Amino acid sequence: MVENEVCTSCKTNIANLKGSVEFSCPNCNKSKIVRCFKCRELGSKYVCLSCGFSGPN
């Protein structure tokens, strides 16, 4: 079974959404951060579940 990917910030399902990205936490490199285009454009905050790092600023 394939796990549905959701935006870390807004919890929107990003399957087939253009402009979505997935990357490792820039602080700990342990958790996966998933961002939809809208949250990336707005600069919405995300928090790493492993270390508590928050971004994008």
N, C-alpha and C positions, 0 to 999 in steps of 0.2 A: 504494500500500500504506500502510495506517495503522500508525503506530508505537504499540506497546503502552506505556502509561504505567505506570511502576513507582514505588513509594515510594522516595524518596531514602535513607531510613534503613534500611528492612528489605527492600527490593527486591521486595515483594509487588506483583503486578499489581493495579492499582486500578480496572480497568475495571468499571463498575457497582457499585462499593463506595460505600455511603452515607457521607457525612461526610468524604470525601477532598477535599483542596484542592491548588491549583496556584498558585504565585506567583513573582515575580521575586526574586532574591537582594536582601535589604534593604541590602546593602553596595555591590554593584557594578551591580546591575540588569541583568546580562548573562545569567546562567544561570537556568534554570527549576528551582524547588524543588517537588517533588511529595511530599505527605504523606498517608498513610492515616489513618483515624480512630484506629486503635489507637496509632500512634506519636504522634499529636497528643495523645491522652489521657494517655499515659505520659510525654510530654515527651522523647521519644527525640532524640538528637543527630543533626543533619544537617550536611553540609559542602558548601559551594559548590565546584563543579569549576573555576570560573573564577578566583576570588580566594582561596579557602581559608577564607572566613568560616564560622564554625560557630555553630549555634543549637540550641535556642531561647533559651538563656540566655547 
